[in-house]
Amino acid sequence: MAQAIEYVEFGEPEVLTLHEVTSSAPAAGEVTVRLAAVGVNPLEAKIRSGRRPSGEITTPRRLGADAAGTISAVGDDVEGFRVGDPVIVFGASGAYATELTVPFANVQPRPVHVSAAEGAALGIPAGTAYQTLRSLDVRPGDTLLVHGGSGAVGQAVAQFAALWGIPVVATASPRRHERLRALGAIPVAYGAGLEDRVRAAAPQGITAVIDIAGTDEAIDVSLHLLGDRSRIVTLVRGKDAAGLGIRAFLGGSPEPLTARQQQLRAEAMPVVLNLMAAGRFSVELGPSFALADAAEAHRVLEAGVDGKITLTL
C-alpha cells in the first residue's frame, strides 16, 4: 500500500504525519510514478503553517509539487512513456508520497546523468525562474538585479541569465558569494549601503529586477535603481505588488498566472533537463530526509539551510 504525508490542521511542522493511503490505477492520459525523491519547497511550509491562505481544511490534505521516480503504470492514451522509465514530476499535488498518479503532461523523461534528488529539485525553482525571465522579456543588453540570489530560484535565475548572455547582480550573505560567482553572477551583500554596492557592480545601470527576498530593503532599493516599475517583479510580496506599482508572479498575489505563464513553467522542464544532461546547469542539494521525517525537513527549511532539501524514499 502507498504512503503519504497528510495534515488536518494548520500549524507547526508536527502537523505533518505519515499515513497509508489508497492507490488507484491511472486513468486515461495519466501515469503512476513510484517516487524516489521529493523536493521540499518554501511555499509548502507557508501553506502548512497557514501563512499562505489556502482555504479551510475539511479533509486530510497533502503537500508537494515536485518529485522524481520511475513509472510503474501507464493509463490509456499515453504516448512516449513506458513502465520503468525514469522521470521527473512537476506541477503536481500531493507529492510527499511513495507513489503519485498524475497527467502525463506533468512528467518529463529524466536523463541518466540527472539523479532523482536533482530531478525532484527542479519543478518550482526552475519553472519559476524561466517563466519570470521570459515574462520580463529579459534579453542580452539588459542587466538584471536579483534579490535573494543564493536560494534555489535565485540560482536558477542566475544560470539561465548567464547562459543567455545577461549580466546578473545578485544579493546574498557573503558566505554564499562563492556559489554565486561559480554560476556567473556578481554577488553583493545585502544590508546598509546596498544601493551603492549595486551601482558599483553595475555602473551601466539595472534594467530589470527580480525580488526573491521580500524585504523592505529589496523593494526600496529596486524602486530607487529602476524607474520602469513594469520591469520590477516580486515572487514573494505578491499581495503588496499592486500598491507598489510593480509586477508579481504568485507569491501571494491575488492575480493567478496566465495560461502563457503556466505554459512557460512547463516549457522550462525539458530545457533545464537538457542543460543538466549537457553539464550546463547545476542544482545545489542540501539535506535529505526520509519521507516519514517530513516534519523535521520543514523545521530545517524554516531555520534556513544551504541547498535544496529533499525527501528520499
FILUM-374008 format. One record per residue: chain; x, y, z of N, C-alpha, C in turn; residue in one letter; residue number from 1. Coordinates in steps of 0.1 Angstrom, whole numbers, plus 5000, padded with zeros to 4 digits. Layout:
[selum "A" [X Y Z] [X Y Z] [X Y Z] "a" NUM];
...
//
This chain:
[selum "A" [5008 4988 5000] [5000 5000 5000] [5009 5012 5000] "m" 1];
[selum "A" [5004 5023 4993] [5012 5035 4993] [5011 5043 5006] "a" 2];
[selum "A" [5020 5052 5008] [5020 5060 5020] [5022 5075 5015] "q" 3];
[selum "A" [5016 5084 5023] [5017 5098 5020] [5017 5106 5033] "a" 4];
[selum "A" [5023 5118 5033] [5023 5127 5043] [5010 5135 5042] "i" 5];
[selum "A" [5002 5136 5053] [4990 5144 5054] [4989 5153 5066] "e" 6];
[selum "A" [4980 5163 5065] [4978 5171 5077] [4963 5175 5077] "y" 7];
[selum "A" [4958 5177 5089] [4943 5180 5090] [4941 5193 5097] "v" 8];
[selum "A" [4952 5200 5101] [4951 5214 5106] [4963 5222 5103] "e" 9];
[selum "A" [4962 5235 5103] [4974 5243 5101] [4982 5244 5114] "f" 10];
[selum "A" [4995 5245 5112] [5003 5246 5124] [5018 5244 5122] "g" 11];
[selum "A" [5025 5240 5133] [5039 5238 5132] [5042 5225 5124] "e" 12];
[selum "A" [5054 5222 5121] [5057 5210 5113] [5052 5197 5118] "p" 13];
[selum "A" [5050 5196 5131] [5045 5183 5136] [5031 5180 5132] "e" 14];
[selum "A" [5024 5189 5125] [5010 5185 5120] [5012 5175 5108] "v" 15];
[selum "A" [5024 5174 5103] [5026 5165 5091] [5028 5151 5096] "l" 16];
[selum "A" [5020 5142 5092] [5021 5128 5097] [5020 5118 5085] "t" 17];
[selum "A" [5026 5107 5087] [5026 5097 5076] [5015 5087 5078] "l" 18];
[selum "A" [5008 5085 5066] [4996 5076 5067] [4997 5066 5055] "h" 19];
[selum "A" [4990 5055 5056] [4988 5046 5045] [4976 5051 5037] "e" 20];
[selum "A" [4977 5051 5024] [4966 5057 5016] [4963 5047 5004] "v" 21];
[selum "A" [4951 5049 4999] [4946 5040 4988] [4953 5044 4975] "t" 22];
[selum "A" [4957 5034 4968] [4963 5036 4955] [4952 5034 4944] "s" 23];
[selum "A" [4953 5041 4933] [4943 5038 4922] [4951 5037 4909] "s" 24];
[selum "A" [4945 5029 4900] [4952 5028 4887] [4951 5041 4879] "a" 25];
[selum "A" [4960 5044 4871] [4960 5056 4863] [4948 5056 4853] "p" 26];
[selum "A" [4941 5067 4852] [4931 5068 4842] [4937 5071 4828] "a" 27];
[selum "A" [4928 5073 4818] [4933 5077 4805] [4941 5090 4806] "a" 28];
[selum "A" [4953 5090 4800] [4961 5102 4800] [4969 5104 4812] "g" 29];
[selum "A" [4969 5094 4821] [4977 5095 4834] [4987 5084 4835] "e" 30];
[selum "A" [4997 5087 4843] [5007 5077 4847] [5009 5077 4862] "v" 31];
[selum "A" [5013 5065 4867] [5016 5064 4881] [5031 5063 4882] "t" 32];
[selum "A" [5037 5071 4891] [5051 5071 4893] [5055 5066 4907] "v" 33];
[selum "A" [5063 5056 4908] [5069 5052 4921] [5080 5062 4924] "r" 34];
[selum "A" [5078 5069 4935] [5087 5081 4937] [5100 5076 4945] "l" 35];
[selum "A" [5111 5083 4941] [5124 5080 4947] [5129 5093 4955] "a" 36];
[selum "A" [5124 5104 4951] [5128 5117 4958] [5117 5127 4956] "a" 37];
[selum "A" [5116 5136 4966] [5106 5147 4965] [5112 5160 4969] "v" 38];
[selum "A" [5110 5170 4962] [5115 5183 4965] [5107 5190 4976] "g" 39];
[selum "A" [5113 5197 4985] [5107 5204 4996] [5108 5219 4993] "v" 40];
[selum "A" [5097 5226 4991] [5097 5240 4987] [5092 5249 4998] "n" 41];
[selum "A" [5098 5261 4999] [5094 5271 5009] [5079 5273 5009] "p" 42];
[selum "A" [5072 5273 4998] [5058 5276 4997] [5050 5265 5005] "l" 43];
[selum "A" [5055 5253 5005] [5048 5242 5012] [5048 5245 5027] "e" 44];
[selum "A" [5058 5250 5032] [5058 5254 5047] [5049 5265 5050] "a" 45];
[selum "A" [5048 5275 5040] [5039 5286 5042] [5024 5281 5042] "k" 46];
[selum "A" [5021 5272 5033] [5008 5266 5032] [5004 5258 5045] "i" 47];
[selum "A" [5014 5250 5049] [5012 5241 5061] [5009 5249 5073] "r" 48];
[selum "A" [5016 5260 5075] [5015 5269 5087] [5003 5278 5086] "s" 49];
[selum "A" [4997 5280 5075] [4986 5289 5073] [4990 5303 5070] "g" 50];
[selum "A" [5003 5305 5068] [5008 5319 5065] [5004 5322 5051] "r" 51];
[selum "A" [5003 5313 5042] [4998 5315 5028] [4983 5309 5028] "r" 52];
[selum "A" [4973 5318 5027] [4959 5313 5027] [4957 5302 5017] "p" 53];
[selum "A" [4950 5292 5021] [4947 5281 5011] [4933 5275 5014] "s" 54];
[selum "A" [4924 5283 5021] [4911 5278 5024] [4910 5269 5036] "g" 55];
[selum "A" [4898 5266 5040] [4895 5258 5052] [4899 5244 5049] "e" 56];
[selum "A" [4904 5237 5059] [4907 5223 5057] [4895 5215 5061] "i" 57];
[selum "A" [4889 5207 5052] [4878 5199 5055] [4880 5184 5054] "t" 58];
[selum "A" [4891 5180 5047] [4895 5166 5046] [4911 5166 5047] "t" 59];
[selum "A" [4917 5155 5050] [4931 5154 5051] [4938 5160 5038] "p" 60];
[selum "A" [4948 5168 5040] [4955 5174 5029] [4969 5169 5027] "r" 61];
[selum "A" [4974 5170 5015] [4988 5166 5012] [4995 5178 5006] "r" 62];
[selum "A" [5008 5176 5006] [5017 5187 5001] [5026 5181 4991] "l" 63];
[selum "A" [5033 5190 4983] [5043 5186 4974] [5039 5187 4959] "g" 64];
[selum "A" [5048 5194 4952] [5046 5196 4937] [5056 5189 4929] "a" 65];
[selum "A" [5068 5187 4934] [5080 5183 4926] [5085 5169 4931] "d" 66];
[selum "A" [5088 5160 4922] [5094 5147 4926] [5101 5141 4914] "a" 67];
[selum "A" [5106 5129 4917] [5113 5121 4906] [5112 5106 4910] "a" 68];
[selum "A" [5111 5098 4900] [5110 5084 4903] [5109 5076 4890] "g" 69];
[selum "A" [5102 5065 4890] [5101 5056 4879] [5086 5053 4876] "t" 70];
[selum "A" [5082 5053 4864] [5068 5050 4860] [5065 5035 4863] "i" 71];
[selum "A" [5054 5033 4871] [5050 5020 4875] [5037 5015 4868] "s" 72];
[selum "A" [5030 5025 4862] [5018 5021 4855] [5014 5032 4845] "a" 73];
[selum "A" [5008 5028 4834] [5005 5038 4823] [4991 5036 4819] "v" 74];
[selum "A" [4983 5047 4819] [4969 5047 4815] [4967 5047 4800] "g" 75];
[selum "A" [4955 5046 4796] [4952 5046 4781] [4956 5060 4776] "d" 76];
[selum "A" [4958 5060 4763] [4960 5073 4756] [4973 5081 4760] "d" 77];
[selum "A" [4982 5073 4766] [4995 5079 4770] [5006 5075 4760] "v" 78];
[selum "A" [5012 5085 4754] [5023 5082 4744] [5036 5086 4749] "e" 79];
[selum "A" [5047 5079 4746] [5060 5083 4749] [5065 5079 4763] "g" 80];
[selum "A" [5057 5072 4770] [5062 5067 4784] [5058 5052 4785] "f" 81];
[selum "A" [5067 5045 4792] [5065 5031 4795] [5069 5028 4809] "r" 82];
[selum "A" [5063 5017 4814] [5067 5012 4828] [5082 5011 4828] "v" 83];
[selum "A" [5088 5016 4839] [5102 5015 4841] [5110 5028 4837] "g" 84];
[selum "A" [5103 5037 4830] [5110 5049 4825] [5113 5058 4838] "d" 85];
[selum "A" [5126 5063 4839] [5128 5073 4849] [5123 5087 4845] "p" 86];
[selum "A" [5116 5094 4854] [5110 5106 4851] [5111 5116 4862] "v" 87];
[selum "A" [5109 5129 4859] [5106 5139 4869] [5091 5142 4869] "i" 88];
[selum "A" [5086 5147 4880] [5072 5151 4881] [5072 5166 4886] "v" 89];
[selum "A" [5064 5174 4879] [5063 5188 4883] [5049 5193 4882] "f" 90];
[selum "A" [5046 5203 4889] [5032 5209 4889] [5022 5199 4894] "g" 91];
[selum "A" [5026 5190 4903] [5017 5180 4908] [5010 5185 4921] "a" 92];
[selum "A" [5002 5176 4927] [4996 5179 4940] [4998 5166 4949] "s" 93];
[selum "A" [5003 5167 4961] [5004 5156 4970] [5016 5148 4967] "g" 94];
[selum "A" [5027 5154 4964] [5040 5146 4960] [5047 5141 4972] "a" 95];
[selum "A" [5044 5145 4985] [5050 5139 4996] [5044 5125 4998] "y" 96];
[selum "A" [5048 5115 4990] [5042 5102 4990] [5052 5092 4984] "a" 97];
[selum "A" [5048 5079 4985] [5056 5069 4979] [5053 5067 4964] "t" 98];
[selum "A" [5041 5070 4960] [5037 5070 4946] [5027 5080 4943] "e" 99];
[selum "A" [5026 5084 4931] [5018 5095 4927] [5012 5093 4913] "l" 100];
[selum "A" [4999 5095 4911] [4993 5094 4898] [4990 5108 4893] "t" 101];
[selum "A" [4995 5111 4881] [4994 5125 4875] [4992 5124 4860] "v" 102];
[selum "A" [4986 5135 4854] [4985 5135 4840] [4999 5134 4834] "p" 103];
[selum "A" [5001 5127 4822] [5014 5125 4817] [5020 5138 4812] "f" 104];
[selum "A" [5012 5149 4811] [5018 5162 4808] [5026 5168 4819] "a" 105];
[selum "A" [5025 5162 4831] [5032 5166 4843] [5045 5158 4846] "n" 106];
[selum "A" [5049 5150 4836] [5062 5143 4838] [5071 5146 4826] "v" 107];
[selum "A" [5083 5144 4828] [5093 5145 4817] [5104 5134 4819] "q" 108];
[selum "A" [5109 5129 4808] [5120 5119 4810] [5132 5124 4817] "p" 109];
[selum "A" [5137 5116 4826] [5149 5121 4834] [5162 5115 4828] "r" 110];
[selum "A" [5171 5123 4823] [5183 5118 4817] [5191 5110 4827] "p" 111];
[selum "A" [5199 5101 4822] [5206 5092 4831] [5216 5099 4840] "v" 112];
[selum "A" [5221 5110 4836] [5231 5117 4845] [5224 5127 4855] "h" 113];
[selum "A" [5211 5127 4855] [5204 5135 4865] [5199 5126 4875] "v" 114];
[selum "A" [5203 5128 4888] [5199 5120 4899] [5184 5122 4902] "s" 115];
[selum "A" [5178 5113 4909] [5164 5115 4914] [5163 5128 4922] "a" 116];
[selum "A" [5173 5130 4932] [5172 5141 4940] [5173 5154 4932] "a" 117];
[selum "A" [5182 5154 4922] [5183 5166 4914] [5171 5169 4906] "e" 118];
[selum "A" [5165 5158 4901] [5152 5159 4893] [5141 5165 4901] "g" 119];
[selum "A" [5140 5160 4914] [5130 5164 4923] [5132 5179 4927] "a" 120];
[selum "A" [5143 5184 4925] [5146 5198 4930] [5143 5209 4919] "a" 121];
[selum "A" [5138 5204 4908] [5137 5213 4896] [5124 5221 4894] "l" 122];
[selum "A" [5112 5214 4897] [5099 5219 4893] [5097 5234 4896] "g" 123];
[selum "A" [5094 5237 4908] [5091 5251 4912] [5103 5260 4910] "i" 124];
[selum "A" [5115 5257 4914] [5126 5267 4912] [5129 5270 4897] "p" 125];
[selum "A" [5131 5260 4889] [5135 5262 4875] [5123 5267 4867] "a" 126];
[selum "A" [5111 5262 4870] [5100 5267 4863] [5097 5282 4866] "g" 127];
[selum "A" [5098 5286 4879] [5096 5299 4883] [5106 5309 4877] "t" 128];
[selum "A" [5119 5304 4877] [5130 5313 4872] [5128 5315 4857] "a" 129];
[selum "A" [5126 5304 4850] [5124 5305 4835] [5112 5314 4831] "y" 130];
[selum "A" [5101 5311 4837] [5089 5319 4834] [5091 5334 4837] "q" 131];
[selum "A" [5097 5337 4849] [5099 5351 4853] [5108 5358 4843] "t" 132];
[selum "A" [5119 5352 4839] [5128 5358 4829] [5121 5361 4816] "l" 133];
[selum "A" [5114 5351 4811] [5107 5352 4798] [5096 5362 4799] "r" 134];
[selum "A" [5088 5362 4810] [5077 5372 4811] [5082 5386 4813] "s" 135];
[selum "A" [5094 5388 4818] [5100 5401 4819] [5107 5405 4806] "l" 136];
[selum "A" [5108 5395 4797] [5114 5398 4784] [5129 5402 4786] "d" 137];
[selum "A" [5136 5395 4796] [5150 5398 4798] [5158 5392 4787] "v" 138];
[selum "A" [5167 5400 4781] [5175 5396 4770] [5188 5403 4770] "r" 139];
[selum "A" [5198 5398 4761] [5211 5405 4760] [5209 5420 4758] "p" 140];
[selum "A" [5217 5428 4766] [5215 5442 4766] [5210 5447 4780] "g" 141];
[selum "A" [5202 5438 4786] [5197 5440 4800] [5208 5438 4810] "d" 142];
[selum "A" [5207 5444 4822] [5214 5440 4834] [5204 5437 4845] "t" 143];
[selum "A" [5205 5425 4850] [5195 5420 4860] [5200 5421 4874] "l" 144];
[selum "A" [5191 5426 4883] [5194 5425 4897] [5184 5415 4904] "l" 145];
[selum "A" [5190 5405 4911] [5182 5395 4918] [5184 5396 4933] "v" 146];
[selum "A" [5174 5399 4940] [5174 5399 4955] [5172 5385 4960] "h" 147];
[selum "A" [5181 5380 4968] [5179 5366 4973] [5184 5356 4963] "g" 148];
[selum "A" [5196 5359 4958] [5201 5351 4947] [5207 5338 4950] "g" 149];
[selum "A" [5209 5334 4963] [5215 5322 4966] [5206 5310 4968] "s" 150];
[selum "A" [5192 5313 4969] [5183 5302 4970] [5181 5295 4957] "g" 151];
[selum "A" [5172 5285 4957] [5170 5276 4946] [5165 5284 4934] "a" 152];
[selum "A" [5155 5293 4936] [5150 5301 4925] [5161 5310 4920] "v" 153];
[selum "A" [5167 5317 4929] [5178 5327 4925] [5189 5320 4917] "g" 154];
[selum "A" [5193 5309 4922] [5204 5302 4914] [5200 5298 4900] "q" 155];
[selum "A" [5187 5294 4899] [5182 5291 4886] [5181 5303 4877] "a" 156];
[selum "A" [5177 5314 4882] [5177 5327 4875] [5191 5330 4870] "v" 157];
[selum "A" [5200 5330 4879] [5214 5333 4876] [5219 5325 4865] "a" 158];
[selum "A" [5216 5312 4865] [5222 5303 4855] [5215 5305 4841] "q" 159];
[selum "A" [5202 5306 4841] [5195 5309 4828] [5201 5322 4822] "f" 160];
[selum "A" [5201 5333 4831] [5206 5346 4826] [5220 5345 4820] "a" 161];
[selum "A" [5229 5338 4828] [5243 5337 4823] [5243 5330 4810] "a" 162];
[selum "A" [5236 5319 4808] [5235 5312 4795] [5230 5320 4784] "l" 163];
[selum "A" [5222 5330 4787] [5216 5339 4777] [5224 5352 4775] "w" 164];
[selum "A" [5235 5353 4782] [5244 5364 4780] [5239 5377 4787] "g" 165];
[selum "A" [5232 5375 4798] [5227 5387 4806] [5235 5388 4819] "i" 166];
[selum "A" [5241 5400 4821] [5248 5402 4834] [5238 5402 4846] "p" 167];
[selum "A" [5242 5395 4857] [5234 5394 4868] [5241 5399 4881] "v" 168];
[selum "A" [5235 5408 4888] [5240 5412 4901] [5230 5405 4911] "v" 169];
[selum "A" [5236 5398 4921] [5227 5390 4930] [5231 5393 4944] "a" 170];
[selum "A" [5221 5396 4952] [5223 5399 4967] [5223 5385 4974] "t" 171];
[selum "A" [5231 5384 4984] [5232 5372 4993] [5241 5375 5004] "a" 172];
[selum "A" [5241 5366 5014] [5251 5367 5025] [5265 5364 5019] "s" 173];
[selum "A" [5275 5371 5025] [5288 5369 5020] [5293 5355 5019] "p" 174];
[selum "A" [5288 5346 5028] [5293 5332 5028] [5288 5325 5016] "r" 175];
[selum "A" [5278 5331 5009] [5272 5324 4997] [5277 5330 4984] "r" 176];
[selum "A" [5287 5340 4985] [5291 5347 4973] [5299 5337 4963] "h" 177];
[selum "A" [5307 5328 4969] [5314 5319 4960] [5305 5311 4951] "e" 178];
[selum "A" [5294 5306 4957] [5285 5298 4949] [5279 5307 4938] "r" 179];
[selum "A" [5276 5319 4940] [5270 5328 4930] [5280 5331 4919] "l" 180];
[selum "A" [5293 5333 4923] [5303 5336 4913] [5305 5324 4904] "r" 181];
[selum "A" [5304 5312 4910] [5305 5300 4902] [5294 5298 4891] "a" 182];
[selum "A" [5282 5305 4894] [5271 5304 4885] [5271 5316 4875] "l" 183];
[selum "A" [5281 5325 4876] [5283 5336 4866] [5277 5349 4871] "g" 184];
[selum "A" [5272 5350 4883] [5266 5362 4888] [5277 5370 4896] "a" 185];
[selum "A" [5274 5383 4897] [5282 5393 4905] [5275 5394 4919] "i" 186];
[selum "A" [5281 5388 4930] [5274 5389 4943] [5277 5402 4950] "p" 187];
[selum "A" [5267 5406 4957] [5268 5418 4966] [5261 5414 4979] "v" 188];
[selum "A" [5266 5419 4990] [5260 5417 5003] [5248 5426 5005] "a" 189];
[selum "A" [5237 5421 5011] [5226 5429 5014] [5229 5437 5027] "y" 190];
[selum "A" [5221 5446 5031] [5224 5454 5043] [5227 5469 5039] "g" 191];
[selum "A" [5230 5476 5049] [5232 5491 5048] [5242 5493 5036] "a" 192];
[selum "A" [5239 5503 5027] [5248 5506 5016] [5245 5497 5004] "g" 193];
[selum "A" [5234 5489 5004] [5232 5480 4993] [5231 5487 4979] "l" 194];
[selum "A" [5223 5498 4979] [5222 5506 4967] [5235 5510 4961] "e" 195];
[selum "A" [5244 5515 4969] [5257 5519 4964] [5265 5507 4959] "d" 196];
[selum "A" [5264 5496 4965] [5272 5484 4961] [5266 5479 4947] "r" 197];
[selum "A" [5253 5480 4946] [5247 5475 4933] [5252 5485 4922] "v" 198];
[selum "A" [5252 5498 4925] [5256 5507 4914] [5270 5505 4911] "r" 199];
[selum "A" [5279 5502 4920] [5293 5500 4917] [5295 5487 4909] "a" 200];
[selum "A" [5287 5477 4912] [5288 5464 4905] [5282 5465 4891] "a" 201];
[selum "A" [5273 5474 4889] [5266 5475 4875] [5266 5490 4872] "a" 202];
[selum "A" [5277 5496 4868] [5277 5511 4865] [5269 5514 4853] "p" 203];
[selum "A" [5266 5504 4844] [5258 5506 4833] [5243 5508 4836] "q" 204];
[selum "A" [5240 5504 4848] [5226 5506 4853] [5218 5493 4853] "g" 205];
[selum "A" [5209 5492 4861] [5200 5480 4862] [5188 5482 4854] "i" 206];
[selum "A" [5184 5472 4846] [5172 5474 4837] [5161 5464 4840] "t" 207];
[selum "A" [5163 5455 4849] [5153 5445 4853] [5156 5440 4867] "a" 208];
[selum "A" [5146 5438 4875] [5148 5434 4889] [5138 5422 4892] "v" 209];
[selum "A" [5144 5412 4899] [5136 5401 4904] [5138 5400 4919] "i" 210];
[selum "A" [5127 5402 4927] [5128 5401 4941] [5124 5388 4946] "d" 211];
[selum "A" [5133 5380 4952] [5130 5367 4958] [5133 5368 4973] "i" 212];
[selum "A" [5137 5380 4978] [5140 5382 4992] [5127 5387 5000] "a" 213];
[selum "A" [5120 5396 4994] [5108 5401 5000] [5110 5411 5011] "g" 214];
[selum "A" [5122 5416 5013] [5124 5426 5024] [5121 5440 5019] "t" 215];
[selum "A" [5118 5449 5029] [5116 5463 5025] [5128 5469 5019] "d" 216];
[selum "A" [5140 5464 5023] [5153 5469 5017] [5153 5466 5002] "e" 217];
[selum "A" [5149 5453 4999] [5150 5449 4985] [5140 5457 4976] "a" 218];
[selum "A" [5128 5460 4982] [5118 5467 4974] [5123 5482 4973] "i" 219];
[selum "A" [5127 5488 4983] [5131 5502 4983] [5143 5504 4973] "d" 220];
[selum "A" [5153 5496 4974] [5165 5497 4966] [5161 5495 4951] "v" 221];
[selum "A" [5152 5486 4948] [5148 5484 4935] [5141 5496 4929] "s" 222];
[selum "A" [5132 5502 4937] [5125 5514 4932] [5134 5526 4930] "l" 223];
[selum "A" [5145 5527 4938] [5155 5537 4936] [5163 5535 4923] "h" 224];
[selum "A" [5166 5522 4920] [5175 5519 4909] [5168 5519 4896] "l" 225];
[selum "A" [5156 5516 4895] [5149 5514 4883] [5135 5522 4882] "l" 226];
[selum "A" [5134 5531 4873] [5122 5539 4872] [5111 5532 4866] "g" 227];
[selum "A" [5114 5522 4857] [5103 5515 4850] [5098 5503 4859] "d" 228];
[selum "A" [5087 5506 4866] [5083 5496 4876] [5077 5484 4869] "r" 229];
[selum "A" [5074 5484 4856] [5069 5472 4849] [5080 5462 4848] "s" 230];
[selum "A" [5092 5466 4850] [5103 5456 4849] [5109 5452 4863] "r" 231];
[selum "A" [5101 5455 4873] [5104 5450 4887] [5093 5440 4890] "i" 232];
[selum "A" [5097 5428 4894] [5088 5418 4898] [5092 5412 4911] "v" 233];
[selum "A" [5082 5409 4919] [5084 5402 4932] [5078 5388 4931] "t" 234];
[selum "A" [5085 5379 4937] [5080 5365 4937] [5075 5361 4951] "l" 235];
[selum "A" [5076 5371 4961] [5072 5368 4975] [5063 5378 4981] "v" 236];
[selum "A" [5062 5390 4975] [5054 5401 4981] [5042 5404 4972] "r" 237];
[selum "A" [5036 5393 4967] [5025 5395 4957] [5014 5403 4962] "g" 238];
[selum "A" [5010 5402 4974] [4999 5410 4979] [5001 5425 4979] "k" 239];
[selum "A" [5014 5429 4980] [5018 5443 4980] [5021 5449 4966] "d" 240];
[selum "A" [5022 5440 4956] [5027 5445 4943] [5019 5456 4937] "a" 241];
[selum "A" [5006 5454 4937] [4998 5464 4930] [4999 5478 4937] "a" 242];
[selum "A" [5000 5478 4950] [5001 5491 4957] [5015 5498 4954] "g" 243];
[selum "A" [5025 5489 4951] [5038 5495 4948] [5040 5498 4933] "l" 244];
[selum "A" [5030 5493 4925] [5031 5496 4911] [5041 5486 4904] "g" 245];
[selum "A" [5044 5475 4910] [5053 5466 4904] [5046 5453 4901] "i" 246];
[selum "A" [5052 5444 4894] [5046 5431 4890] [5048 5420 4900] "r" 247];
[selum "A" [5040 5410 4900] [5041 5398 4908] [5037 5386 4901] "a" 248];
[selum "A" [5045 5375 4903] [5041 5362 4897] [5039 5353 4909] "f" 249];
[selum "A" [5026 5351 4913] [5023 5344 4925] [5029 5351 4938] "l" 250];
[selum "A" [5034 5343 4947] [5040 5349 4959] [5029 5356 4967] "g" 251];
[selum "A" [5017 5350 4967] [5006 5357 4975] [4998 5367 4967] "g" 252];
[selum "A" [5001 5368 4954] [4994 5378 4945] [4979 5373 4943] "s" 253];
[selum "A" [4970 5382 4943] [4956 5378 4940] [4954 5375 4925] "p" 254];
[selum "A" [4964 5378 4917] [4963 5376 4903] [4969 5362 4900] "e" 255];
[selum "A" [4962 5353 4894] [4968 5340 4891] [4977 5341 4879] "p" 256];
[selum "A" [4985 5331 4877] [4993 5331 4865] [4984 5330 4852] "l" 257];
[selum "A" [4989 5336 4842] [4981 5335 4829] [4984 5321 4823] "t" 258];
[selum "A" [4976 5318 4813] [4979 5305 4806] [4992 5305 4800] "a" 259];
[selum "A" [4997 5316 4794] [5010 5316 4789] [5021 5315 4799] "r" 260];
[selum "A" [5019 5321 4811] [5029 5319 4821] [5030 5305 4827] "q" 261];
[selum "A" [5018 5298 4828] [5018 5284 4831] [5025 5276 4821] "q" 262];
[selum "A" [5023 5279 4808] [5029 5272 4797] [5045 5273 4798] "q" 263];
[selum "A" [5049 5285 4801] [5064 5288 4803] [5070 5279 4814] "l" 264];
[selum "A" [5063 5278 4825] [5068 5270 4836] [5070 5255 4832] "r" 265];
[selum "A" [5060 5250 4824] [5061 5237 4819] [5072 5235 4809] "a" 266];
[selum "A" [5073 5246 4800] [5084 5246 4790] [5098 5245 4795] "e" 267];
[selum "A" [5099 5250 4807] [5112 5250 4814] [5118 5237 4816] "a" 268];
[selum "A" [5109 5227 4819] [5114 5214 4823] [5123 5207 4813] "m" 269];
[selum "A" [5119 5205 4800] [5128 5198 4791] [5140 5207 4788] "p" 270];
[selum "A" [5139 5220 4789] [5150 5229 4787] [5161 5227 4798] "v" 271];
[selum "A" [5157 5227 4810] [5166 5226 4821] [5172 5211 4822] "v" 272];
[selum "A" [5164 5201 4819] [5169 5188 4819] [5179 5185 4808] "l" 273];
[selum "A" [5177 5191 4796] [5187 5190 4786] [5200 5197 4790] "n" 274];
[selum "A" [5199 5209 4796] [5211 5216 4801] [5218 5208 4811] "l" 275];
[selum "A" [5211 5202 4820] [5218 5194 4831] [5225 5182 4824] "m" 276];
[selum "A" [5218 5176 4815] [5224 5164 4808] [5237 5168 4801] "a" 277];
[selum "A" [5238 5181 4797] [5250 5186 4790] [5260 5192 4799] "a" 278];
[selum "A" [5257 5192 4812] [5266 5198 4822] [5266 5213 4822] "g" 279];
[selum "A" [5255 5219 4818] [5255 5234 4817] [5245 5240 4827] "r" 280];
[selum "A" [5240 5232 4836] [5231 5237 4847] [5232 5228 4859] "f" 281];
[selum "A" [5233 5234 4871] [5235 5225 4883] [5225 5229 4893] "s" 282];
[selum "A" [5223 5219 4902] [5214 5221 4914] [5222 5219 4926] "v" 283];
[selum "A" [5221 5228 4936] [5228 5226 4948] [5219 5219 4958] "e" 284];
[selum "A" [5222 5207 4961] [5214 5199 4970] [5218 5201 4985] "l" 285];
[selum "A" [5208 5201 4993] [5210 5203 5007] [5207 5190 5015] "g" 286];
[selum "A" [5203 5191 5027] [5200 5178 5035] [5189 5170 5029] "p" 287];
[selum "A" [5189 5157 5031] [5179 5148 5026] [5173 5141 5039] "s" 288];
[selum "A" [5160 5139 5038] [5153 5132 5049] [5144 5121 5044] "f" 289];
[selum "A" [5141 5111 5052] [5131 5101 5049] [5118 5107 5048] "a" 290];
[selum "A" [5109 5101 5040] [5095 5106 5039] [5088 5108 5053] "l" 291];
[selum "A" [5090 5098 5062] [5084 5099 5075] [5089 5111 5083] "a" 292];
[selum "A" [5101 5116 5079] [5107 5128 5086] [5104 5141 5080] "d" 293];
[selum "A" [5092 5142 5073] [5089 5154 5066] [5088 5166 5075] "a" 294];
[selum "A" [5083 5163 5088] [5082 5174 5097] [5096 5180 5101] "a" 295];
[selum "A" [5106 5171 5102] [5119 5176 5105] [5125 5184 5093] "e" 296];
[selum "A" [5122 5179 5081] [5126 5186 5069] [5120 5200 5069] "a" 297];
[selum "A" [5108 5202 5073] [5102 5216 5074] [5108 5224 5085] "h" 298];
[selum "A" [5112 5218 5096] [5119 5226 5106] [5132 5231 5101] "r" 299];
[selum "A" [5140 5223 5095] [5153 5227 5089] [5151 5237 5078] "v" 300];
[selum "A" [5140 5235 5070] [5137 5245 5059] [5135 5259 5065] "l" 301];
[selum "A" [5127 5260 5076] [5123 5272 5082] [5135 5278 5090] "e" 302];
[selum "A" [5144 5270 5095] [5155 5275 5102] [5166 5281 5092] "a" 303];
[selum "A" [5165 5276 5080] [5175 5281 5070] [5186 5271 5068] "g" 304];
[selum "A" [5188 5268 5055] [5199 5258 5052] [5203 5261 5037] "v" 305];
[selum "A" [5216 5258 5035] [5221 5259 5021] [5217 5247 5013] "d" 306];
[selum "A" [5212 5249 5001] [5209 5239 4992] [5194 5234 4993] "g" 307];
[selum "A" [5190 5226 4983] [5176 5222 4982] [5174 5210 4991] "k" 308];
[selum "A" [5164 5210 5000] [5160 5199 5008] [5152 5189 5000] "i" 309];
[selum "A" [5154 5176 5002] [5146 5166 4995] [5142 5155 5005] "t" 310];
[selum "A" [5132 5149 5002] [5127 5137 5009] [5131 5125 5000] "l" 311];
[selum "A" [5137 5115 5005] [5141 5103 4997] [5134 5091 5002] "t" 312];
[selum "A" [5131 5082 4993] [5123 5070 4996] [5131 5057 4992] "l" 313];
//
